Structures are given as structure tokens and as C-alpha cells.
Amino acid sequence: METPPPPTPRTEPTDADVEAFKQQLGRPPRGLRAIAHRCPCGAPDVVETAPRLPDGTPFPTTYYLTCPRAASAIGTLEANGVMKEMTDRLATDPELAAAYRAAHEDYIARRDAIEVLAGFPSAGGMPDRVKCLHVLVAHSLAAGPGVNPLGDEAIAMLPEWWRKGPCVDLSVAEGAGAEG
């Protein structure tokens, strides 16, 4: 992609956002705190979740990618071996490893600002390996460019998932917001 989607302000979820989430994932959100990033089409594509679900279960994935088009494109990167290549580079590139460790620390700090999950890892394999590009991309979109180097790299490899328009029927989502 030529340019990544610009950072968007963190916002409280509306009824329309919750409906869009339901359309994207086929289920209601759990532990939803905020919309951490919006796709250029206007739909949420990254949500911020609570460190613990309502039943008390720890949920360390603070930033959760919801757009099915972006998720599918990231799955293709994963299937093509991008995670292994990135993990291999972490072992041989000290600057990249330091920047990735800083991304890990940023992720933990953002999660701990909501609620501390003592002893829980950050997410996506940080800081030593790449286990899930979805999480790294979600972190990059929520935090903005320059925070997670491997998330930024993955975003640069993605097609412009929003070009075909919204991944959900926004008129249904907006209708849900009007009813509330």
C-alpha cells in the first residue's frame, strides 16, 4: 500500500459501532472499551478491549483487529511466511529487536493504564518473536506509525482493504444507532 490509513482518535463506541462489530465478527463484542482506529471507510477496524473480560478472564489482546478484509489480507501474509522471516530478523538485527522490545513495552504500558495484568505477556509474540500479525497491525493502527516496527511493516505489505467500500452494511449499523 502506498500510504497506511491515518491514525484516528480513540472514541467511545456508539450503538452503530457495536452493530458494525457484530457484522464484522458475527458476535457481540466482549470487553469493548473504545474504538481504537477507524478504517478510512468509517467503520471500526481496531477496538480496544478491557484486560479482563466481564467474567474476570484475562484478555491481554488490548487491540483487536475487527475488519474481515484486513484480517484476511494479514492471514495471507502469515501463510506466506512473513512471521518467520520477521522473527528471524529479530535474532540478527539488534536495532529492530530494540524497537520491537520498545513496542512490547508500549503495549504493556497501554494495557496497564487500563488494568495491570501482572505476569501476562503483551501480545502477538512480543518482544522476542512474531506470533500474530493481526495483533501487531492492530497495535500499529491504534498507536500510530513509528511505535511498532513490525506492525508498520505488515501494514505496508497490505492492500488497501477499504478501497471496495465498507466491509459491513453501515446503513444497518447506523440504523442500530438511531434506535438506541
Stockholm file with secondary structure:
# STOCKHOLM 1.0

chainA/1-180         METPPPPTPRTEPTDADVEAFKQQLGRPPRGLRAIAHRCPCGAPDVVETAPRLPDGTPFPTTYYLTCPRAASAIGTLEANGVMKEMTDRLATDPELAAAYRAAHEDYIARRDAIEVLAGFPSAGGMPDRVKCLHVLVAHSLAAGPGVNPLGDEAIAMLPEWWRKGPCVDLSVAEGAGAEG
#=GR chainA/1-180 SS CCSCCCCCCCBCCCHHHHHHHHHHHSSCCSSEEEEEEECTTSSEEEEEECSBCTTSCBCCCCEEECCHHHHHHHHHHHHTTHHHHHHHHHHHCHHHHHHHHHHHHHHHHHHHHHCCCTTCCCSTTTTTCCCCHHHHHHHHHHHCTTSCHHHHHHHHHSCCTTTTCCSSCHHHHHHHHHHC
#=GC SS_cons         CCSCCCCCCCBCCCHHHHHHHHHHHSSCCSSEEEEEEECTTSSEEEEEECSBCTTSCBCCCCEEECCHHHHHHHHHHHHTTHHHHHHHHHHHCHHHHHHHHHHHHHHHHHHHHHCCCTTCCCSTTTTTCCCCHHHHHHHHHHHCTTSCHHHHHHHHHSCCTTTTCCSSCHHHHHHHHHHC
//
